[in-house]
Amino acid sequence: MITLYGIPNCDTVKKARAWLDTHALPYSFHDFKKAGVPADRLATWTQILGWEKVLNRQGTTWRKLDAATQASVTDAASAQAVMLAHASTVKRPVVEWGGDVLTVGFSPDAWADKIPG
């Protein structure tokens, strides 16, 4: 089962959900705003992909953080602490395709090979 993690009003998440619907791929949606960022999953994502890829340093939430908080992010543990405290600093969407197959962000070309059969 595919699990898509993100925020429902995020434009990229909307595009990703529409793509999955168009390709008739069933998925569950985990809303960071309602359910938070799951700490155990975040640890796995940063382990597999690297915290630099999971942390969104381009977004509004990151830019609104004070300089000391931004400067405190120097490794996986500090990045995870910020992402758990500020869910919108997680790059979206994070998609678990099954097993250890993960993607961050939305790319129709990269996702095309995820369609079974």
N, C-alpha and C positions, 0 to 999 in steps of 0.2 A: 504494500500500500504506500502510495506517495503521500508525504506530509509536507505541506507548504507552510512556512513560518513567515509572519510579517504583520503588517498593519493594514487594515482594510481600505483606508483612504489614500494609501501610497499609490501613486500612478504606476510605478513599476510592478507592484503587487497586483494591481488591477489588470495590467497587460498579461502578467503571468497566469493569473486565474482564467482569463479569457482564452488564452492559448491552450491551457489544459482542457477547458470545456470544449473548445473547438475540435480538439483531437480526441474527445470522449475518454479522457484518462481520469478515472476516479481518484480523488485525493481528499485528505482531510486538511482543514485549515486551522492553524494555531495562531490566534490573535494575541500579539504581544501586549496590546493595550488592555485586554480583558484578562488574559491568563498569565502575563509576564513572560520573561525569557526563562526557559527551563535551564537551571544551572548545570544539570548533568549533560544535557544536549550541547549547551554552549561549550563545555569543556571538551566534548568529543569533536565539535566543529573546529575549535581552535587547534586541537591536536592533529586532526587530519589535514586541514587547510592552511593552518597558520593564523595567528591572531591578526596579523597585518591585513589579511584578505577579508576577515570577518568584520573588523572594525571599520565603520564608515566615517572617515575623517573629512569627507566632502559635504556632509549634510548640515542642515541648520542647527540641529541639536548639538553636534560637536562644536560648531562655531560659537554657540552660546555658552559653552562651558568656560569656566574661568581658566586663565592661563596655567595656574598651579595644577588643576585637575588634568588638563591636557598634557602638561609636562610630566605628570606622574605615570603616564602610560609608557612603560619601557619594556614590558615583557608580557607573557601570556596571562599571568596572574593579575597584574594591574589592569590589563585590557579587559579581562573578564569582569573585574570588579566594577569598572566604569559601565560596561555593557549591561550588567545586571541592574545597576542603579539607574541607568538611562537607556531604556529599551530601544529608543530610536537611533542609538549609535550603532546598532547591529545593521550591517549592510543587508538589504532586502531585495528579493526574498531569499531565504535559505530554503532549499528543497532537499529533503531526504528521499531519494529514489528507491531505496531498499538496500539492505546490506550497508556497506560503508560508502555507497555512491552518494556524493553531495555536490550541489552546485550553489553558488552564491551569485545573486543578480539574475537578470533575465536576458537570455540570448536565444532567439528561436533557432538559430543555426546549431548552437551547442546542445539544445534540448532535443533536436530532431532525432538524434541517435538513441534517445531514451524511450522512444515509442516501441513497444513490444511488437514483434512479428514483422 
